[in-house]
């Protein structure tokens, strides 16, 4: 997969361990760390560890790792489509700060949805949180509907905001 989008970016399918994808995930981790600092309050180490396990990505579950690159082939965004049991789930969406507001996140999510649909998905789910208002607005604008918090997040992140896109 490699096609130029209306944003001027190109969405490409890369390996999970692609250095560009890994670097974008590191940026996402830093951003989420800042957004969620203190959000969970003073909680026991055991609960933090359980949340880390719930958020862990296992490469064998990954269906697609998609990145957006600009005209100079610089990576600007990232998303993963994975299988979570019988479900299809969007994970790890990020756009670098200097590229935000250009529709790259929308293009990445659309590409992930297209891949899931081609793979036979009836719906695609995702999990986000209150400190990510831009993500919530994006998903709602794309036709995702709120659903109850699902596992593996219900136990360790009950205040999550979860969505589904139904084909």
C-alpha positions as CSV (number, residue, x, y, z in Angstrom):
1,X,0.0,0.0,0.0
2,X,1.3,3.4,-1.0
3,X,-0.8,6.1,-2.3
4,X,-0.7,9.9,-2.1
5,X,-3.6,11.3,0.0
6,X,-5.4,14.6,-0.2
7,X,-3.1,15.8,2.6
8,X,0.0,15.5,0.3
9,X,1.1,12.6,2.5
10,X,1.6,9.0,1.4
11,X,0.4,6.2,3.6
12,X,2.7,3.2,3.5
13,X,2.5,-0.2,5.1
14,X,5.7,-1.0,7.1
15,X,6.9,-3.8,9.4
16,X,6.0,-3.5,13.1
17,X,9.7,-3.0,13.9
18,X,10.4,-0.4,11.2
19,X,12.6,2.3,12.7
20,X,10.3,5.1,11.6
21,X,7.3,3.4,13.1
22,X,9.1,2.8,16.4
23,X,10.2,6.4,16.5
24,X,6.7,7.6,16.0
25,X,5.5,5.3,18.8
26,X,8.1,6.8,21.1
27,X,6.8,10.2,20.3
28,X,3.3,9.0,21.1
29,X,4.4,7.5,24.4
30,X,6.0,10.9,25.4
31,X,2.8,12.8,24.4
32,X,0.6,10.4,26.3
33,X,2.9,10.4,29.3
34,X,2.5,14.2,29.5
35,X,-1.3,14.1,28.9
36,X,-2.0,11.4,31.5
37,X,0.5,12.5,34.1
38,X,-1.6,12.5,37.3
39,X,-4.8,11.4,35.5
40,X,-4.9,8.1,37.3
41,X,-4.1,9.6,40.7
42,X,-2.0,7.9,43.3
43,X,-2.5,4.3,42.6
44,X,-0.8,1.1,43.6
45,X,2.1,-0.2,41.5
46,X,0.2,-3.4,40.9
47,X,-2.6,-1.4,39.1
48,X,-0.1,0.5,37.0
49,X,1.6,-2.7,36.0
50,X,-1.8,-4.2,35.0
51,X,-2.6,-1.1,32.9
52,X,0.8,-1.5,31.2
53,X,0.0,-5.1,30.4
54,X,-3.5,-4.0,29.0
55,X,-1.9,-1.4,26.8
56,X,1.0,-3.7,25.6
57,X,1.2,-4.4,21.8
58,X,2.1,-7.8,20.7
59,X,3.6,-7.9,17.2
60,X,1.8,-11.2,16.5
61,X,-1.6,-9.4,16.8
62,X,-0.7,-6.7,14.4
63,X,-2.5,-6.8,11.0
64,X,-1.0,-3.6,9.7
65,X,1.4,-0.9,10.8
66,X,0.8,2.2,8.6
67,X,2.8,5.4,8.5
68,X,2.3,8.6,6.7
69,X,5.2,10.2,5.0
70,X,5.4,13.7,3.5
71,X,6.8,14.7,0.1
72,X,10.3,14.3,1.4
73,X,9.6,10.8,2.8
74,X,9.8,12.1,6.4
75,X,7.4,10.2,8.7
76,X,4.6,12.3,10.0
77,X,2.0,9.8,11.4
78,X,1.4,6.3,12.5
79,X,-1.5,3.9,13.2
80,X,-1.7,0.1,13.9
81,X,-4.6,-2.2,13.1
82,X,-4.6,-5.3,15.2
83,X,-6.7,-8.3,16.0
84,X,-7.9,-8.4,19.6
85,X,-9.4,-11.8,19.9
86,X,-12.3,-11.7,17.4
87,X,-12.3,-7.9,17.1
88,X,-10.3,-5.6,14.9
89,X,-8.8,-2.7,16.8
90,X,-7.1,0.6,15.9
91,X,-4.2,1.4,18.1
92,X,-1.3,3.9,18.5
93,X,-2.6,6.7,16.3
94,X,-0.2,9.7,16.3
95,X,0.7,12.6,14.1
96,X,3.8,14.6,14.8
97,X,3.1,18.1,16.2
98,X,4.5,20.0,13.1
99,X,2.1,18.0,10.8
100,X,-1.1,18.3,12.8
101,X,-4.2,19.9,11.4
102,X,-3.6,18.6,7.8
103,X,-5.9,15.6,7.8
104,X,-3.1,13.0,8.3
105,X,-4.8,11.3,11.3
106,X,-8.0,11.0,9.3
107,X,-6.1,9.5,6.3
108,X,-4.4,7.0,8.6
109,X,-7.7,5.9,10.3
110,X,-9.4,5.7,6.9
111,X,-6.5,3.4,5.6
112,X,-6.8,1.2,8.7
113,X,-10.6,1.0,8.2
114,X,-10.1,0.1,4.6
115,X,-7.7,-2.7,5.5
116,X,-10.1,-4.1,8.2
117,X,-13.0,-4.0,5.7
118,X,-10.9,-5.8,3.1
119,X,-10.0,-8.4,5.8
120,X,-13.7,-9.1,6.5
121,X,-14.3,-7.0,9.6
122,X,-17.8,-6.1,10.5
123,X,-16.6,-3.4,12.9
124,X,-13.5,-1.8,14.2
125,X,-13.1,-0.7,17.9
126,X,-10.7,1.6,19.7
127,X,-10.0,3.0,23.1
128,X,-9.0,6.5,24.0
129,X,-9.4,8.8,27.0
130,X,-10.5,12.2,28.2
131,X,-7.0,13.8,27.9
132,X,-7.2,13.2,24.1
133,X,-10.0,15.6,23.0
134,X,-8.6,15.8,19.5
135,X,-8.8,12.1,19.0
136,X,-12.4,12.0,20.4
137,X,-13.4,14.7,18.0
138,X,-11.8,12.9,15.1
139,X,-13.5,9.6,15.8
140,X,-16.9,11.2,16.3
141,X,-16.5,13.2,13.0
142,X,-15.7,10.0,11.2
143,X,-18.8,8.2,12.3
144,X,-17.5,6.1,15.2
145,X,-20.0,5.6,17.9
146,X,-19.3,5.2,21.6
147,X,-19.5,1.8,23.1
148,X,-18.9,0.4,26.6
149,X,-15.3,0.1,27.8
150,X,-14.1,-3.3,26.7
151,X,-11.4,-5.6,27.9
152,X,-8.5,-5.4,28.4
153,X,-9.2,-1.8,29.4
154,X,-12.4,-2.2,31.6
155,X,-10.5,-3.4,34.7
156,X,-7.5,-1.0,34.7
157,X,-8.9,2.0,32.7
158,X,-12.7,2.1,33.5
159,X,-12.8,5.8,32.5
160,X,-11.7,5.1,29.0
161,X,-13.8,6.3,26.1
162,X,-14.3,3.5,23.6
163,X,-15.7,3.6,20.1
164,X,-16.7,1.3,17.3
165,X,-17.0,1.9,13.6
166,X,-19.6,-0.4,12.0
167,X,-19.4,-1.2,8.3
